[in-house]
Amino acid sequence: MQYLRSLAEHVIDGSLALDALSTLPDAEVLAELTAVKGIGPWNADTFLIFHLNRPDVLPVGDLGIRKAFQAVYGLAQLPVATEMCAIAESWRPYRTLGSLHLWHSLSATPT
């Protein structure tokens, strides 16, 4: 409840202009959203992907994405953000699509 209140207060006082977010670069959207108590990088990344339809988002804090990287790339341990970024560098400017495929790979059943 406290986090919803924080979000509402930011919108009401004008410090978070939701309508303007679609005009901002990804980094600025992340900064604006994570300034609100209770909204972290994962929330901001999913907002960029699913609400703003941004094409080049790599949600390195998402446990599912980390597990998919580990499985797909045969890594011994869950990768850290820098490792994921290095692997996905060649996906630019479509890292969102790569992320969506990784998410989907977690639920795919072998045939």
C-alpha positions in Angstrom: 0.0 0.0 0.0 2.9 2.4 0.8 4.3 1.9 -2.6 1.0 2.7 -4.4 0.7 5.8 -2.2 4.2 6.8 -3.3 3.4 6.3 -6.9 0.2 8.3 -6.6 1.9 11.1 -4.8 4.6 11.4 -7.5 1.9 11.5 -10.2 -0.3 14.0 -8.3 2.6 16.4 -7.5 3.8 16.2 -11.0 7.2 14.8 -10.3 6.3 11.8 -12.4 4.5 12.7 -15.6 3.3 9.4 -16.9 2.1 10.8 -20.2 5.6 12.1 -20.9 7.4 8.9 -20.3 6.8 7.6 -23.9 8.8 10.6 -25.2 11.9 10.0 -23.1 14.9 7.8 -23.8 15.0 4.5 -22.0 17.6 5.6 -19.5 15.5 8.6 -18.5 12.4 6.5 -18.1 14.3 4.2 -15.9 15.5 7.1 -13.8 12.1 8.6 -13.5 10.4 5.4 -12.5 13.0 4.2 -10.1 12.8 7.5 -8.2 9.5 6.3 -6.9 9.7 4.2 -3.8 8.9 0.6 -4.5 9.7 0.8 -8.3 12.9 -0.9 -9.1 14.9 -1.6 -12.2 12.9 -4.8 -12.9 9.6 -3.0 -12.8 11.0 -0.2 -15.0 12.3 -2.7 -17.5 9.0 -4.5 -17.8 7.3 -1.1 -18.2 9.6 -0.3 -21.1 9.0 -3.7 -22.7 5.3 -4.2 -22.2 3.8 -0.7 -22.0 6.2 1.4 -24.0 7.1 -1.4 -26.5 10.8 -0.4 -26.5 12.8 -2.6 -28.8 16.2 -2.7 -27.0 15.6 -3.6 -23.3 17.6 -6.4 -21.6 16.1 -7.0 -18.1 19.3 -8.2 -16.4 17.6 -8.3 -13.0 14.9 -10.7 -14.1 15.5 -14.2 -12.6 13.7 -15.9 -15.4 16.0 -14.2 -18.0 19.0 -15.1 -15.9 17.9 -18.8 -15.8 17.3 -18.8 -19.5 20.7 -17.4 -20.2 22.2 -20.1 -18.0 20.3 -22.9 -19.8 20.7 -21.6 -23.4 24.3 -20.7 -23.1 25.3 -23.7 -20.9 26.6 -21.6 -18.1 27.6 -23.3 -14.8 26.1 -20.5 -12.7 23.5 -17.8 -13.1 25.1 -15.1 -15.1 25.7 -11.6 -13.7 24.5 -8.5 -15.4 27.8 -7.7 -17.1 28.0 -11.2 -18.5 24.4 -11.0 -19.9 25.1 -7.6 -21.5 28.3 -9.0 -23.1 26.4 -12.0 -24.5 23.5 -9.9 -25.7 25.6 -7.1 -27.2 25.2 -8.6 -30.7 21.4 -8.5 -30.3 21.3 -4.7 -30.4 19.0 -3.0 -31.2 16.5 -5.8 -30.6 17.4 -7.1 -27.1 13.7 -7.0 -26.1 13.0 -9.6 -28.8 15.8 -11.8 -27.5 14.5 -11.4 -24.0 11.0 -12.4 -25.0 12.4 -15.5 -26.7 14.4 -16.4 -23.6 11.3 -16.0 -21.4 9.4 -18.2 -23.8 12.2 -20.8 -23.7 11.6 -21.4 -20.0 8.1 -22.7 -20.7 8.9 -24.6 -23.9 8.6 -28.3 -23.5 10.9 -30.6 -25.5 9.2 -32.6 -28.3 
